[in-house]
């Protein structure tokens, strides 16, 4: 696409800013340069630092992750050279047969089943409520965004305080409080994390829905009102279809967030506890790859996780295309 | 003034358009109830964080949610300061965040401008790579990045090692590109005809026209490293180099059990960690516009 500057005299003069310039007087060298490098080759220099950043700190590590997952790899002291034999798919086999990995993917599934519907329904509801001439609109927007922009470490401090066994939530619930308490309860630990993440990220999704709602043609609402459609009816037949694209995006982003889950199981439930019931795949990547010095295993796990996310994204695209 | 400024004000002033959608004012009572309930759920933890950070003795009963002048102290702030050294941790966070902001504003703007306005060989590839960076979760890269930066380059326990993987925020690059694309092409053609260099066009024409976008991108870029936990946690084992989020997390993880009022100290640290981001969102909430963020995310 960048070789748009067609070579030689076929250069279409009309769209060119330099059209008035006689082609013959232009030095051959520059014409050749344009054909090969593009009309503004300085763009290469402008883009070079970013390209270097991507190559060194994204593409190379990505390649290294793939390499490690197919080899026996462990950390050594700098400068020490050890054989790193090719081991085929054995790292992947080890990942698939590890019960802790299976538990972490099950936990992730529990997380998604709770987080995704809550995120979609609550953010659409709040965005709909916000999409009007409402007093204190800026205040509401700011308060919904506040958890999103705040460090998870800070918010986790408060949630630990609120949801500890003697915390305010349990003392308000009295005899209804679960025993053991939320974050140390095998049944409640993962749902607690899912609710926490929903709460923390909701403001961002409200913003996405708000933009989509403002793009829904208001004639559709007027027509629906004329037809005597109830509020609920308008929501289902105008609003929901009107924001379907954003719903797809929100779902996908929620899945990616879930796949990246680390800070919450690490801090909120004390390292994926109790008994691994809130461990996430990324927590396992950290524990096996860095704490236990099995970066090969961790890389294989990471690649499986990413393939899983990409598969979900692909399926979503297919479904959306079929609906459209 | 410009198309872009108009576009932004259109979104922020969305309430005017929204009014037409819902013609009957009587409808707004349910909105207010839903919003007030929502705001309560969102704000209460912040409020409780402040109240809890001031408690002399921990009070977890519902009555503890009300500020009690008899049970108030700033002692918890002193305690967390003694434990992790708030000043040093804030400086570390500041250097980490500042380095990312600086690299993003310089190299990210250059890249965004090149992607939007310059025709050169490799532009398509660069754009494709930008999108790829956004698709691959960062967490997949932590192990190889750790190998590279800590083991191979020996950059563990250094600011450079902390900053490097975040140096140029790709979402910001896409936001810059998006906004430079919206400027009229004739303006650039005219400036080029007058013989202005691309750097001059960028500095004196393009950047002044996209100021709001720059601010939005900077706000988004700020909250990334300021709040980031996993990467600096891996790379800084020396406490004197740890950003506030990492120092706080380690405190929650290890030391809390030994403090007299552990939650008081944790909440005091949490208040300090949360304050800059919350202050920014209050001051600049109108720059957190969905279209900017949305266009960045969607590409």
HADDOCK unambig.tbl for C-alpha pairs under 7 A between the chains (distance, minus, plus):
assign (segid A and resid 1 and name CA) (segid B and resid 124 and name CA) 6.34 0.50 0.50
assign (segid A and resid 2 and name CA) (segid B and resid 119 and name CA) 5.87 0.50 0.50
assign (segid A and resid 2 and name CA) (segid B and resid 120 and name CA) 5.44 0.50 0.50
assign (segid A and resid 2 and name CA) (segid B and resid 121 and name CA) 4.96 0.50 0.50
assign (segid A and resid 2 and name CA) (segid B and resid 122 and name CA) 6.48 0.50 0.50
assign (segid A and resid 2 and name CA) (segid B and resid 123 and name CA) 6.06 0.50 0.50
assign (segid A and resid 2 and name CA) (segid B and resid 124 and name CA) 6.65 0.50 0.50
assign (segid A and resid 3 and name CA) (segid B and resid 121 and name CA) 6.24 0.50 0.50
assign (segid A and resid 17 and name CA) (segid B and resid 189 and name CA) 5.94 0.50 0.50
assign (segid A and resid 37 and name CA) (segid B and resid 120 and name CA) 5.58 0.50 0.50
assign (segid A and resid 37 and name CA) (segid B and resid 121 and name CA) 4.95 0.50 0.50
assign (segid A and resid 38 and name CA) (segid B and resid 119 and name CA) 5.51 0.50 0.50
assign (segid A and resid 38 and name CA) (segid B and resid 120 and name CA) 4.02 0.50 0.50
assign (segid A and resid 38 and name CA) (segid B and resid 121 and name CA) 5.34 0.50 0.50
assign (segid A and resid 39 and name CA) (segid B and resid 119 and name CA) 5.43 0.50 0.50
assign (segid A and resid 39 and name CA) (segid B and resid 120 and name CA) 6.04 0.50 0.50
assign (segid A and resid 40 and name CA) (segid B and resid 118 and name CA) 5.61 0.50 0.50
assign (segid A and resid 40 and name CA) (segid B and resid 119 and name CA) 5.31 0.50 0.50
assign (segid A and resid 40 and name CA) (segid B and resid 120 and name CA) 5.47 0.50 0.50
assign (segid A and resid 41 and name CA) (segid B and resid 120 and name CA) 4.97 0.50 0.50
assign (segid A and resid 43 and name CA) (segid B and resid 114 and name CA) 4.99 0.50 0.50
assign (segid A and resid 43 and name CA) (segid B and resid 118 and name CA) 5.63 0.50 0.50
assign (segid A and resid 43 and name CA) (segid B and resid 119 and name CA) 6.91 0.50 0.50
assign (segid A and resid 43 and name CA) (segid B and resid 120 and name CA) 5.75 0.50 0.50
assign (segid A and resid 44 and name CA) (segid B and resid 120 and name CA) 6.46 0.50 0.50
assign (segid A and resid 46 and name CA) (segid B and resid 110 and name CA) 5.13 0.50 0.50
assign (segid A and resid 46 and name CA) (segid B and resid 111 and name CA) 5.71 0.50 0.50
assign (segid A and resid 46 and name CA) (segid B and resid 114 and name CA) 6.10 0.50 0.50
assign (segid A and resid 47 and name CA) (segid B and resid 110 and name CA) 6.43 0.50 0.50
assign (segid A and resid 47 and name CA) (segid B and resid 111 and name CA) 4.49 0.50 0.50
assign (segid A and resid 47 and name CA) (segid B and resid 114 and name CA) 6.20 0.50 0.50
assign (segid A and resid 49 and name CA) (segid B and resid 107 and name CA) 6.28 0.50 0.50
assign (segid A and resid 50 and name CA) (segid B and resid 107 and name CA) 6.26 0.50 0.50
assign (segid A and resid 50 and name CA) (segid B and resid 108 and name CA) 6.88 0.50 0.50
assign (segid A and resid 50 and name CA) (segid B and resid 111 and name CA) 6.33 0.50 0.50
assign (segid A and resid 51 and name CA) (segid B and resid 126 and name CA) 6.82 0.50 0.50
assign (segid A and resid 57 and name CA) (segid B and resid 165 and name CA) 5.82 0.50 0.50
assign (segid A and resid 61 and name CA) (segid B and resid 141 and name CA) 6.22 0.50 0.50
assign (segid A and resid 61 and name CA) (segid B and resid 144 and name CA) 5.16 0.50 0.50
assign (segid A and resid 61 and name CA) (segid B and resid 145 and name CA) 5.82 0.50 0.50
assign (segid A and resid 62 and name CA) (segid B and resid 141 and name CA) 6.29 0.50 0.50
assign (segid A and resid 64 and name CA) (segid B and resid 144 and name CA) 6.05 0.50 0.50
assign (segid A and resid 65 and name CA) (segid B and resid 144 and name CA) 5.65 0.50 0.50
assign (segid A and resid 78 and name CA) (segid B and resid 151 and name CA) 6.25 0.50 0.50
assign (segid A and resid 78 and name CA) (segid B and resid 152 and name CA) 6.50 0.50 0.50
assign (segid A and resid 126 and name CA) (segid B and resid 35 and name CA) 6.65 0.50 0.50
assign (segid A and resid 129 and name CA) (segid B and resid 31 and name CA) 4.67 0.50 0.50
assign (segid A and resid 129 and name CA) (segid B and resid 35 and name CA) 6.73 0.50 0.50
assign (segid A and resid 131 and name CA) (segid B and resid 15 and name CA) 6.76 0.50 0.50
assign (segid A and resid 131 and name CA) (segid B and resid 18 and name CA) 5.76 0.50 0.50
assign (segid A and resid 132 and name CA) (segid B and resid 15 and name CA) 5.43 0.50 0.50
assign (segid A and resid 132 and name CA) (segid B and resid 18 and name CA) 4.67 0.50 0.50
assign (segid A and resid 132 and name CA) (segid B and resid 19 and name CA) 5.30 0.50 0.50
assign (segid A and resid 133 and name CA) (segid B and resid 15 and name CA) 4.92 0.50 0.50
assign (segid A and resid 133 and name CA) (segid B and resid 16 and name CA) 6.70 0.50 0.50
assign (segid A and resid 133 and name CA) (segid B and resid 18 and name CA) 6.49 0.50 0.50
assign (segid A and resid 133 and name CA) (segid B and resid 19 and name CA) 5.40 0.50 0.50
assign (segid A and resid 140 and name CA) (segid B and resid 35 and name CA) 6.89 0.50 0.50
assign (segid A and resid 140 and name CA) (segid B and resid 39 and name CA) 6.21 0.50 0.50
assign (segid A and resid 142 and name CA) (segid B and resid 281 and name CA) 6.70 0.50 0.50
assign (segid A and resid 142 and name CA) (segid B and resid 282 and name CA) 6.39 0.50 0.50
assign (segid A and resid 142 and name CA) (segid B and resid 285 and name CA) 6.21 0.50 0.50
assign (segid A and resid 143 and name CA) (segid B and resid 39 and name CA) 5.89 0.50 0.50
assign (segid A and resid 143 and name CA) (segid B and resid 42 and name CA) 6.23 0.50 0.50
assign (segid A and resid 143 and name CA) (segid B and resid 43 and name CA) 6.18 0.50 0.50
assign (segid A and resid 144 and name CA) (segid B and resid 39 and name CA) 6.49 0.50 0.50
assign (segid A and resid 144 and name CA) (segid B and resid 42 and name CA) 6.05 0.50 0.50
assign (segid A and resid 146 and name CA) (segid B and resid 278 and name CA) 6.06 0.50 0.50
assign (segid A and resid 149 and name CA) (segid B and resid 223 and name CA) 6.08 0.50 0.50
assign (segid A and resid 149 and name CA) (segid B and resid 277 and name CA) 6.06 0.50 0.50
assign (segid A and resid 150 and name CA) (segid B and resid 227 and name CA) 6.82 0.50 0.50
assign (segid A and resid 150 and name CA) (segid B and resid 274 and name CA) 5.45 0.50 0.50
assign (segid A and resid 150 and name CA) (segid B and resid 277 and name CA) 5.86 0.50 0.50
assign (segid A and resid 150 and name CA) (segid B and resid 278 and name CA) 6.67 0.50 0.50
assign (segid A and resid 151 and name CA) (segid B and resid 227 and name CA) 4.26 0.50 0.50
assign (segid A and resid 151 and name CA) (segid B and resid 274 and name CA) 6.34 0.50 0.50
assign (segid A and resid 152 and name CA) (segid B and resid 227 and name CA) 6.91 0.50 0.50
assign (segid A and resid 153 and name CA) (segid B and resid 245 and name CA) 6.13 0.50 0.50
assign (segid A and resid 153 and name CA) (segid B and resid 249 and name CA) 6.18 0.50 0.50
assign (segid A and resid 154 and name CA) (segid B and resid 270 and name CA) 4.19 0.50 0.50
assign (segid A and resid 154 and name CA) (segid B and resid 273 and name CA) 6.26 0.50 0.50
assign (segid A and resid 154 and name CA) (segid B and resid 274 and name CA) 6.22 0.50 0.50
assign (segid A and resid 157 and name CA) (segid B and resid 266 and name CA) 6.10 0.50 0.50
assign (segid A and resid 157 and name CA) (segid B and resid 267 and name CA) 6.09 0.50 0.50
assign (segid A and resid 157 and name CA) (segid B and resid 270 and name CA) 6.47 0.50 0.50
assign (segid A and resid 158 and name CA) (segid B and resid 45 and name CA) 6.40 0.50 0.50
assign (segid A and resid 158 and name CA) (segid B and resid 49 and name CA) 5.78 0.50 0.50
assign (segid A and resid 158 and name CA) (segid B and resid 267 and name CA) 6.50 0.50 0.50
assign (segid A and resid 161 and name CA) (segid B and resid 263 and name CA) 6.41 0.50 0.50
assign (segid A and resid 166 and name CA) (segid B and resid 60 and name CA) 6.65 0.50 0.50
assign (segid A and resid 167 and name CA) (segid B and resid 60 and name CA) 5.12 0.50 0.50
assign (segid A and resid 168 and name CA) (segid B and resid 60 and name CA) 4.89 0.50 0.50
assign (segid A and resid 168 and name CA) (segid B and resid 61 and name CA) 5.35 0.50 0.50
assign (segid A and resid 168 and name CA) (segid B and resid 62 and name CA) 5.68 0.50 0.50
assign (segid A and resid 171 and name CA) (segid B and resid 61 and name CA) 5.79 0.50 0.50
assign (segid A and resid 171 and name CA) (segid B and resid 62 and name CA) 6.89 0.50 0.50
assign (segid A and resid 172 and name CA) (segid B and resid 62 and name CA) 6.23 0.50 0.50
assign (segid A and resid 207 and name CA) (segid B and resid 290 and name CA) 4.89 0.50 0.50
assign (segid A and resid 208 and name CA) (segid B and resid 290 and name CA) 5.44 0.50 0.50
assign (segid A and resid 208 and name CA) (segid B and resid 294 and name CA) 6.23 0.50 0.50
assign (segid A and resid 211 and name CA) (segid B and resid 290 and name CA) 5.79 0.50 0.50
assign (segid A and resid 211 and name CA) (segid B and resid 291 and name CA) 6.34 0.50 0.50
assign (segid A and resid 218 and name CA) (segid B and resid 21 and name CA) 5.61 0.50 0.50
assign (segid A and resid 221 and name CA) (segid B and resid 21 and name CA) 6.55 0.50 0.50
assign (segid A and resid 260 and name CA) (segid B and resid 137 and name CA) 6.81 0.50 0.50
assign (segid A and resid 260 and name CA) (segid B and resid 139 and name CA) 6.14 0.50 0.50
assign (segid A and resid 267 and name CA) (segid B and resid 253 and name CA) 6.88 0.50 0.50
assign (segid A and resid 282 and name CA) (segid B and resid 139 and name CA) 6.73 0.50 0.50
assign (segid A and resid 289 and name CA) (segid B and resid 143 and name CA) 6.42 0.50 0.50
assign (segid A and resid 295 and name CA) (segid B and resid 143 and name CA) 6.34 0.50 0.50
assign (segid A and resid 299 and name CA) (segid B and resid 143 and name CA) 6.97 0.50 0.50
assign (segid A and resid 302 and name CA) (segid B and resid 140 and name CA) 4.98 0.50 0.50
assign (segid A and resid 303 and name CA) (segid B and resid 140 and name CA) 6.90 0.50 0.50
